[in-house]
């Protein structure tokens, strides 16, 4: 270890710890968007201009339709558009399911799976959408000719284009060793490579969530079932390297439980956080479930706890400046009773201990959060659906600014000289926000160093008042890898935080 790097880490160990304030957030505002029918939001994309692109599907109409809306950060609906499903005449009893939505130079692309429940192949199709919200002509991307008629619920942007991953939908399952598929596509959605992975005879593995790690490969989380008569379902976590080789695969579970993952997060320490539900055998109930592993799939901690009602599931998670986790999901009286579902927002510390949990919702109303998105003012956006049996719409809400990082104007609660440093997102791709809170005015120096202790850039150096300050960290000109952000405040008090740049 270099002397300069050792000095950085020593500085990090000499920090004065500021007491954490356990404030619980409330909703600052919430809005609903949609038609007069039933639409459930399945995909959310943050656009290059900072807005949200919501994609919902109708289930109360025949034929069904896609609803796409663009929502500004202040909650204003910029535009929305409806497109009825289109199927080939030969498709019997057809169905459609969104795979993903992504931005391109001239607008957006909505990718979806079309199932043919008669004879013939399914296919993957796409609608182009202009920047102003106009649908273009439907395009068939490719036919789904793979064994087991796999559904591809995971769609990821990569350095060279895109990737799709999925497991079998062939019924009944578990089937005869049906594989998991990984397809890599170029920027025009042409399939450039395909890989398949099996996990043993009479074993079915789904793919429910995934992340792309530039220069490393992919991580996926799903469920695993084996024909053994005990109805067991375990959590499966796997890592595929950038050559398409299955690097490792780990199974986690308890014979008395059924684990179902919903989201997978690559954490700033190089590990993974899996969230979802844990069904309790014979209890007709499910608990919130969170599993934290290191980068090789070794469990660091696991937690499971009940919500206000009997069926609870986490749907999404993010990591905050302090390396803690914000999770959202739902709690409902019964697995099928979404009409009485409430939204849950939970914060866990770095070791999985519950900081706080708040619930939002109204009686006899469906309230669902499927995504949580950070905002620069330390609040978060919750995105999902809200409504009644007759009318369900897309829903976006913004919390008060005490979720990602709690700050206070009560100087008596802070040490005489202190500094708090955070970075978000972490890992980051193009840009991260460095957030520094100081207890007194003076010179604030924020710099970035590589693993050898060499300075690679200065994020900021200026005299500033006490309070919260933000600096932009851009990845331009530096390669993928681990870096250390060092902030030195008045009187030489400093803090160091590790950040990871992924390309």
Buried (B, 14 or more C-beta within 10 A) or exposed (E): EEEBBEBBEEBBEEBBEBEEEEBBBEBEEBBBBBBEBBBBBBBBBBBEEEBBBBBBBBEBEEEBBBBBBBBBBEBEBBBBBBBEBBBEEEBEEBBBBBBBBBBEEEBBBBBBBBBBEEEEEBBBBBBBBEBEBEBBEBEEBBEBEBBBBBBBBBBBBBEEBBBBBBBBBBEEBBBBBBBBBBBBBEEEBEEEEEBBBEBEEBBBBBBBBBBBBBEBBBBBBBBBBBBEEEEBBBBBBBBBBBEBEBBBBBBBBBEEBBBBBBBBBBBBBBBBBBBBBBBBEEEEBBBBBBBBBEBEBEEBEBBBEBBEBBBBBBBBBBBBBBBBBBBBBBBBBEBEEBBBBBBBBBBBEBEBEEBEBBBBBEEEBBBBBBBBBBBEBBBBBBBBBBBEEEBBBBBBBBBBBBBBBBBBEEEEEBEEBBBBBBBBBBBBBEEBBBBBBBBBEBEBBBBBBBEEBEEBBEBBEEEBEBEBBBBEBEBEEBEBEEBBBBBBBBEEBBBBBBBBBBE
